[in-house]
Amino acid sequence: MVMAQDIFTEPSNVAPDDLANLGPLRRLAGVWQSDKGVDVSPKENGPERRVFRERIRMDAIDPQTNGPQLLYGLRYHSHINTPGEAITLHDQVGYWLWEPATGLIMQSVTIPRGLVLLASGWANPSDTKFSVTATRGDTRYGIHATEFLDEAFRTTSYRCDIAFNDDGSWSYLVQTTLMIKGRDQAFNHFDANTLTLVGTPRPNPLVLKLQDRARA
């Protein structure tokens, strides 16, 4: 990445419509659901495989700037539980971000067990597949966790692969490498799912305000 000489001046030609400028992220916008997710996680006596139900909401946000850097994105919330349990199995919030000028994709991940990360990758606007990764110790695209998690279930790497399908659905494979206390071998904790659209995306707040003004 080439750093701009002027790091303060924001772009003056920012298009207000987030959905029209999301590049490869556009097909993630909306509300998605599936009852066929698969999770393989570590347990004391070996790996455990579970089928889960997932609902993901991805909402358009207003364009974001860091000085000259311009980003478009989606704010997401994923909620997961198993068919036989009412309690939440996994809850996750964050942002998917796209920088049109460079093709940079970023995913932020926050889960309520005390873990956060920022993953990155690259894609072209028309790509039907892309990946983002994060690594423990990387000061830019890294992973941070509580003292307990870092000692007992240390996440050393994260990878999320996204693929868009011809029928309008999309699939993901998330792989996290764990070093578990007392064990010599790394564990590949993975989740996979294919989701279908159950709610169409809404415009970002700025576009809604501009539409209201136009009707007034």
C-alpha positions, 0 to 999 in steps of 0.5 A: 500500500502506498501512503498518500502524502496528504493524510487529512483531506477527505475525498470530495466526490463520495457517492452516497449509495452504499449498496451501489458501491460495495463491489464484491460485498454487494451480494452479502447485503440483506437478511440470510438464514439456514438450518444446515450449518456445521460446526466442528469444535474441540472437546475434552474427548475429541472433536464434536460435530454439531448442526446449527441454525443461523440468521445473519443480518447485513445492513448497509452503512454510510460511506466512511473516510479515513482522510483520503481513504474511502470505505463502503460496508455492511454492519452484520449480526450473526446469531446461531443456535442448535435445533435442540437448544434455546440458548445461543451457541454463537453470537457475532457482530462486526463490519464487512468493509470494501475499499474501491480504490485498492480492492481491499476487503476487511472483516471485523469480528467481535464475539461475547467470549472476549475475542476480537479480530480484524481480517483482510483480503483482496478482491475485484468488484465482480469476483464470486469468491474471496477470502480474508485472514488474520494472524495472532501477533499481526499489529494490523490484521490480528487477533486479540483475546482474554487472558483465559482464552489466550492461555487455554484456547489460543487462536493463532490464525483465522480464515474466512472463505466466501463463495457466491452461488448461482441460485443467489445463495452464498456459502462460507467456510471459517477456519480458526487454528487453535492451540489448546493447553496441554496438547501438542497438535493444533486444532482446526476449528471450522464452521461452514454454512450456505445461506438463502435470502429471507429479507431484502437489503435496505438503503443506507441511512444517508440515502434514506434521508436524501429520498425523504428530502426529495419527496418533501 
